[in-house]
Amino acid sequence: MRTIPKSSFRKIAIYAAALGLITSVAGCTSTPEAQRPTVVVTYSVLADIVTDLVGDLATVEVIIPNGQDPHDFEPSAKDVETMNNAALIVANGLGLEDNLQQSLDAAEQVGVAVFKISDHVKTQTLLEDGATVTDPHLWLDPLTLSAAIPALAQKLNEVLDTDLTERSAKLQQHLEDISARAATIMAEVSNCTLVTGHDELGYFATRYGCKVIGAIIPSMSTSAEATAGQISDLKTLAAAANVQAIFASVGTPSNVAEQLAQELDIKLVELSTHMLLDGDQYEQFIVRIAQQISDALK
């Protein structure tokens, strides 16, 4: 058997140590995926914004599957475990994820930080069954959403031990650009009077000069139901306002929307207001909504 000289062992050890140092230095520039902390976001539209902000510094996990109505989603045991093991949970707030609230509270009790976008923006209210309620659909206005970005970046700085100041500024500028694109599209509409699936387009309407006169489900949540009398009143109101289309979305009872559109002899347009379509990012999401509304009302 050939004997390897001790000097060779020393050379191998020195080489291995040097290689390890090089690997370590290289690793500082990008955290390996398996070692990244997890940031949990409740739904896909918001997750796209968070992903833009954190880049490859964390793994972003979405709890509510894209395409499912966040108003009535029920978490699984795996979802609860994912939230309990997160470095940070980013939620919308204001009752949007109502069925997640117990799990969010439980995660906070075990020490998980929870950031609510709605705590850091100017919210809107409306009357519902005689009571004033706060509208949770804030992501439908890029500038409202943008107002929460600095505070979100600061919280991520704390939990990820990083500095997202530059990324935060770039993201805010991006959201301003998106809003400007939507405003240009909506400027082509001379009379933006809307009937919606449920009370969801308030922020969008305020930003882009529209007026929502009613909804098939007269509630912030799709879990509510409209009475026959409410539908009859909506039909009368829509006819008097000479609305040109009904804008339905996830959770809208399709049979009611179709019948109402047929009786009024107007268009029925399906908007994706609560989810990203395949391949979309937030910019495409907002621009598509604006374009669909503009095309239907021009």
N, C-alpha and C positions, 0 to 999 in steps of 0.2 A: 504494500500500500504506500502511495506517495505521501510524504509528509510536507505540509504547507508551513513555510517558515513563519516564525512569530512576527517578523517585520511585515509580512503580507497581511496578517490579521489586523495589525495596527493600521495599515493603509485602508483596509476594508472598513474598519470602524470609523476612521476619519472621513472617508467618502460618504458613509451612511449618515453620519452626523451632519455633514454639509448638505446632503440631499434633504434631510429632514428640515434643516433651517430654511432652505429655499422653498420647500413646500409650505412651511409655516408662514413665511413672508407673503407668498402668493395667496394663501388662504385669507389674509387680511382684507383683500380687495373684494372678495365675494364670499358670503357665507354659504357653505354647502347646503343644498336643499334639505337634507335630512336633519341638519342642526338648526334650521331656522325656527324661531318662535312662531306660534300661530295667532293670527288675528282673526277672530270670528266676526262676520258681518251677517245681519239677520236676513237681508234679501239682495237679489242680484244687482239691481240698479245702483244701490249704495255701495255694493262691493266693488263695482268697477271704479268708482271714485277712490275708494280706499286703496285699491291695487295700484292706481296711478301714483298715489302718494308714497306708498312704502316700497314699491319696486321689488327688488330681490332681497330686501332686508327681512322679510317675513313671509310666511305662507298664509294666504287669505282663504278662509273657509266660509262658505255660504250655508246657512241653516235652512232657509225656506227655498225649496227647489224652484228654479227659474220656470215661470209659467203657472205656478200655483198661487192662488189668492192669499196674500199675507193676512187678510182679515180673518180667515178661518183655519189657518194652518195649525196642526197639532204636532209638537216635537216628539221624536222617538227617544228611547233610552240612549241610543248612540248620540243623538243630537245633544242631549243633556250632558253626556260625558265630554263631548267636544267642547261645549261651552265652559264646563268646569275646569278644563285643562288649558284654556286659552290664556295668552298673555294680556289680551284686551278683547272686549266685546264691543262692537260698534252697532248701535241700534238707532232706529228712527225716533221712537218714543210716541207719545200722544195717543196711545191705544192702538196703533197700527198693528203691532205684533201682540195683540191682546192675549192670545193663548200661549205666548212665550213668556208672559210676565212672571209667572211663578218660577220658571226655570231661570230667568234673568236674576230674580231676587235671590234664588238659591246660590247662583254662581257668585254673586256679590258677597254672600255670607261666608263662602269659603275663600274669599280674598281676591277674586277676579275683578279687575277694573272694568266698569261698564261706562261707555261714553254714549250719551244720547244727543243726536244731532239737534233735536228740537229745543234743547236747553240753550242753544247758542245762536239762534236765528230769531227774526221777527216773525211771529206766527200770525195766522188769520183765524177769525172766528165767524160762525154763523149760527142762526137759530135753528134748532132741531127739536120738534115737539115742544116748542115753547121755552126751551132751555138754550143757553149759549154754550156752544161746544167749540173746541179748538180743532182746526183742520190739520190732519197729519200728513197730507199729500204734498209736503214741502219740496220734494225732489223734482216736481214738475216745473219749477222755476230755477234755472241755473244760478241766478244771482242770490236768491234766498239760500240755496245750498252753499254757495261760495262763502257766505258770512260765517259758516261754522268751520271752515278749513283751517284757519290759524289755531283755534283751540284744539282741533283734532290733531294737528301736527304737533302741538306742544305735548298732548297726552301721549302720542306715539314716541316722541323724544324720550319721555320718562320711562316707558315700558320697554323700549328697544335700545335705550342708551345710545341715541344717535342725534343728529341735527338735520331736521327736514325743512329748515327755513327756506332754502332755495327752491326745493321741490314744491313747497306750499305756495310760494309766490307764483311759480309757473302754472300750477294748477288753477289758482284763482284767475290768472290771466286767460287761461284756456276756457274756463267757465264763462268769463265775460265775452270771449269771442263766440262761443256757442250761442249765448243769449243774443248777441248782435245778429247772428245768422237767422235765428228764429224771428227776431223783430223785423228783419228785411222781408222774410216770407209773409209774415202776418200783416205787413203794411199794405199788401195787395188786397186785403179784405176791407170793404167799406162798411159792412154791417156785420160785426161778429157777435151774433146772438146764439147762445148754445143751449141745447138740451142734452144732458149727459146720462150715462148709465146709473151712476150714483154721484154724490157730491164730492167730486175728485179734482175738478179742473179749476178750483178757485184761485190758486197761486198763478197758474198759467194765464187765466183770464185777466187777473189784475195786472200782470206784467205786460201783456200784449194787447190790451185795450178791448177785451171781450166782456160780455155780460152773460152769466149763467142764469137762465130764467126758471130752470127746473130740472128735475132728474127722475128717471123711472123709479129708482129706489131713493126716496127723499131722506138720505142718511149718509153720514161719512163712511159707514161700513156696509159692505155687501151682505152681511149677515142679517140685516133688517129686511123687511118685506113691505111692499106698497099695497094699499087697499084698492079695491075697484074704484072707489070714490076718488082717491088720489090720482089714479091713472086717468080718470075722466076729466078731472080738473086740469091735469097736465096737458091733455089733448086740447082743451079749450084755450088754455094759455098759449100753447105753441101755435095754434091756428091764428090767434089774435096778433101774435108777434111776427107772423109770417116767417117762421123759422124754415131753413132750407134743408136741415139734416138733423138726425139724431146720432149722437156719438156714444156708442156703447163700448164696453170694455169687459175685462174679466169680472165675473160675478153678476153681470147683467142678465136677467132672464130673457133668453133669446126669443122665446115665443111672444112675450109681451112687447119687446122692442120691434120685432118684425110686424106685428099686428098694428102697432101705433104708427109706424112709418107708412104702412100700406094705407091706413085710414086717412092719414094726413097727406098722402101722395108725395112724400119726400124721401130723400136718401137715408139709408142706414149705413153708417160708417163704423167699422170696428177699429178702435184705437188700442195700441199696446201701451197702457199707461203704468202698469205695475211690473213689467218684466222686459228684459232685453230679448230681442229676436236673435236668432242664430247669427253669430258673427258680429253683432252690433256692440258698439261701445256707447258711452253716455251721449256723445255728440250725435251719433246716428239716431239714437233713441229720441232726443228732443227735436231734432230737425225733421224726423219722419212725422211726429205728431203735428208739428206746425204745418208741414206740407199737406198732410191729409185734411186738416181743418181748412186750410186756405183753399185747396182744390175743391172742397165740397161747398164752400160758401161764395166763391167768386162767380 
